[in-house]
């Protein structure tokens, strides 16, 4: 009897897990549909591009298959491939729509940084002004990256101060400065993620953990109270902030 009692909770747990999985899948489909309906109303090219890609790919593979008497074999492949390309177009158009709406709004750069995928440690508004200018800090394989958003002339001094303060703690680790915007020398919001991923790799994950530990301690103490010099290899701290990572 004991084994039977032990199996019952397991079956119930599996049933609950399946139900939760079905519910999550249903919610994702509903979210995708709602997103599609919203973007379709604002982006008049969305449907023509998706339908065009689907039809063209399916027809091309059918014609190629017809020439080799394999049309009924290649047609399903063309349909699947066409659907995949249509979905990719949908994702790209949604992303473009979101960036267009977010551009110029306070906090837009942080929204992009907080959705970075991979080995990144992000910290919002390590320096800021009452005019909503802000400097965000990113720690990654390139080193320490200070990302400013707001008014260019105010950010110049804000970034300089934060870089000076950060340099006292990170030793010889490279420090990059980025200003998000559309003026000369700035990085457009839609290209921010790509710009970060193209930076050279200068440190490893162990060094990233040590840097995060030191810089977090600086923030907790309210000032540059820690000594200069290279980061000790033993210092570690895990503390990533992440939001949803879906396309």
matplotlib code that plots the C-alpha trace (Angstrom):
import matplotlib.pyplot as plt

x = [0.0, 2.8, 4.1, 0.6, 0.3, 3.7, 2.7, -0.5, 1.1, 3.5, 0.6, -1.1, 2.1, 2.5, -1.1, -0.6, 2.6, 0.9, -2.0, 0.4, 2.3, -0.9, -2.0, 1.4, 1.3, -2.3, -1.2, 1.8, -0.5, -2.9, -0.1, 1.3, -2.1, -2.7, 0.7, 0.0, -3.3, -1.8, 1.2, -0.9, -3.0, 0.1, 2.3, 0.6, 3.5, 3.3, 0.7, 1.9, 5.5, 4.5, 2.1, 4.5, 7.3, 5.2, 3.7, 7.0, 9.0, 6.3, 5.8, 9.5, 10.1, 7.0, 8.3, 11.8, 10.2, 8.0, 11.1, 12.5, 9.2, 9.4, 6.8, 4.7, 7.8, 9.1, 5.8, 5.4, 9.0, 8.2, 5.2, 7.1, 10.0, 7.7, 5.9, 9.2, 10.3, 7.0, 7.3, 10.8, 9.5, 6.8, 9.4, 11.6, 8.6, 7.4, 10.9, 11.1, 7.7, 8.8, 12.0, 10.2, 7.8, 10.5, 13.0, 13.4, 11.6, 13.3, 14.4, 14.4, 18.1, 17.7, 14.8, 17.2, 20.0, 17.7, 16.8, 20.3, 20.8, 24.0, 26.7, 25.8, 25.4, 23.4, 22.7, 20.2, 21.0, 24.3, 24.3, 21.4, 20.2, 16.8, 16.3, 16.0, 19.5, 21.0, 24.1, 23.6, 26.4, 26.9, 29.6, 30.3, 33.2, 34.4, 34.8, 32.7, 30.4, 28.8, 25.7, 24.2, 20.8, 19.5, 20.9, 24.3, 25.9, 24.8, 25.8, 29.4, 30.2, 28.0, 29.8, 33.2, 32.4, 31.2, 34.1, 36.6, 34.8, 34.7, 38.3, 39.4, 38.0, 38.4, 42.2, 43.2, 39.8, 38.6, 35.9, 33.7, 31.4, 28.3, 25.7, 22.4, 20.9, 20.9, 23.5, 27.0, 29.1, 26.1, 24.6, 20.9, 18.6, 17.8, 21.6, 22.5, 22.4, 24.4, 26.9, 27.6, 27.9, 30.5, 32.9, 36.0, 36.2, 38.8, 37.9, 36.4, 33.3, 35.3, 36.6, 33.1, 31.9, 34.7, 34.0, 30.3, 31.1, 33.4, 31.1, 28.1, 30.0, 30.7, 27.0, 26.2, 28.8, 27.6, 31.0, 34.5, 35.6, 37.5, 41.2, 42.6, 44.3, 43.5, 40.6, 41.5, 40.8, 38.9, 36.2, 32.8, 29.2, 26.3, 23.5, 22.0, 18.8, 16.9, 13.4, 11.7, 14.0, 11.6, 11.6]
y = [0.0, 2.3, 2.4, 3.2, 6.1, 7.3, 7.2, 9.2, 12.5, 12.0, 11.5, 14.6, 16.6, 15.5, 16.5, 19.9, 20.4, 19.5, 21.9, 24.7, 24.1, 24.2, 27.3, 29.0, 28.0, 29.4, 32.7, 33.0, 32.4, 35.0, 37.5, 36.9, 37.4, 40.6, 41.8, 40.9, 42.8, 45.9, 46.0, 45.2, 48.3, 50.5, 48.9, 48.6, 46.7, 43.9, 41.7, 42.2, 41.3, 38.2, 36.9, 37.7, 35.9, 32.9, 32.6, 33.3, 30.7, 28.1, 28.7, 28.7, 25.4, 23.9, 25.0, 23.7, 20.4, 20.3, 20.5, 17.4, 15.7, 16.3, 19.1, 17.2, 16.5, 20.1, 21.8, 21.0, 22.1, 25.3, 25.9, 25.4, 27.5, 30.2, 30.2, 30.5, 33.5, 35.1, 34.7, 36.2, 39.2, 39.6, 39.6, 42.2, 44.5, 44.2, 45.1, 48.1, 49.3, 49.1, 50.9, 53.6, 54.2, 54.1, 56.3, 59.7, 58.6, 58.7, 55.2, 53.8, 52.9, 51.1, 49.1, 47.9, 47.2, 45.3, 43.0, 42.1, 38.4, 36.7, 37.4, 41.0, 42.6, 45.8, 48.5, 51.3, 55.0, 54.8, 58.6, 60.9, 64.5, 66.0, 66.6, 62.7, 62.4, 59.1, 57.0, 53.2, 50.7, 47.5, 44.9, 42.5, 40.6, 43.9, 45.5, 48.2, 50.2, 53.4, 54.2, 57.7, 58.8, 62.4, 65.7, 65.5, 68.5, 67.4, 63.8, 64.8, 65.9, 63.1, 60.4, 62.0, 61.9, 58.4, 57.2, 58.8, 57.2, 53.8, 53.9, 54.0, 50.5, 48.5, 48.7, 48.2, 47.0, 48.9, 51.5, 52.4, 55.4, 55.4, 58.1, 57.0, 59.3, 60.2, 62.9, 62.6, 60.3, 58.8, 55.3, 55.1, 53.2, 50.5, 49.8, 49.8, 46.0, 45.3, 48.0, 46.3, 42.9, 44.1, 45.4, 43.4, 40.8, 41.9, 40.1, 36.8, 35.9, 35.6, 39.1, 40.3, 38.9, 40.6, 43.9, 43.7, 43.0, 46.0, 48.4, 47.2, 47.8, 51.4, 52.0, 50.6, 52.9, 55.9, 56.9, 55.7, 54.5, 51.4, 51.6, 51.7, 48.8, 45.6, 43.4, 40.4, 37.2, 35.7, 38.3, 37.1, 38.1, 36.8, 39.2, 39.5, 41.3, 39.8, 40.3, 38.2, 37.0, 36.3, 37.5]
z = [0.0, 0.7, -2.9, -4.1, -1.8, -3.0, -6.6, -6.2, -5.4, -8.3, -10.7, -9.3, -9.6, -13.2, -14.0, -12.3, -14.3, -17.6, -16.7, -15.9, -19.1, -21.2, -19.4, -20.0, -23.6, -24.0, -22.4, -24.8, -27.8, -26.5, -25.9, -29.4, -31.0, -29.0, -30.1, -33.7, -33.7, -32.1, -34.5, -37.5, -37.0, -36.7, -39.3, -42.6, -44.2, -41.6, -43.3, -46.9, -45.9, -43.9, -46.6, -49.4, -47.7, -47.0, -50.5, -52.4, -50.5, -50.7, -54.5, -55.2, -53.5, -55.3, -58.7, -58.0, -56.8, -59.9, -62.1, -60.5, -59.9, -56.2, -55.8, -53.2, -51.2, -51.2, -50.8, -47.1, -46.6, -48.4, -46.2, -43.0, -44.2, -45.3, -42.0, -40.2, -42.3, -41.8, -38.0, -38.1, -40.1, -37.5, -34.6, -36.4, -37.2, -33.5, -32.4, -34.7, -33.5, -29.9, -30.5, -32.4, -29.5, -26.9, -28.6, -26.8, -23.7, -20.3, -19.3, -22.8, -22.7, -19.4, -20.9, -23.6, -21.2, -18.8, -21.7, -22.7, -23.3, -22.1, -19.5, -18.6, -15.2, -15.3, -12.8, -13.3, -12.8, -10.9, -11.6, -12.4, -12.5, -11.7, -15.4, -15.9, -17.3, -16.2, -16.4, -16.3, -15.6, -17.5, -16.6, -19.3, -21.0, -22.6, -19.1, -17.5, -19.8, -18.7, -20.8, -20.6, -21.8, -21.7, -22.6, -24.2, -22.5, -19.1, -19.7, -20.5, -16.9, -15.4, -17.3, -16.5, -12.8, -12.8, -14.9, -12.5, -9.5, -11.2, -12.3, -8.7, -8.2, -11.4, -11.9, -15.5, -16.6, -19.7, -19.2, -22.1, -22.4, -24.5, -25.0, -26.5, -29.1, -32.7, -32.8, -34.1, -31.9, -30.2, -30.5, -31.6, -29.2, -31.7, -32.2, -28.5, -28.0, -31.2, -30.3, -26.9, -28.4, -30.9, -28.1, -27.7, -24.9, -22.4, -19.1, -18.0, -15.9, -12.7, -13.1, -13.9, -10.6, -8.7, -10.4, -9.6, -5.9, -5.7, -7.5, -5.5, -2.3, -3.5, -4.1, -0.6, 1.1, -0.8, -2.2, -3.4, 0.0, -1.3, -2.3, -5.8, -7.5, -9.3, -8.3, -6.0, -7.8, -4.9, -4.7, -6.1, -6.1, -8.1, -8.6, -12.1, -12.7, -15.6, -17.2, -19.8, -22.6, -25.4, -28.9]

ax = plt.figure().add_subplot(projection="3d")
ax.plot(x, y, z, "-o")
ax.set_aspect("equal")
plt.show()
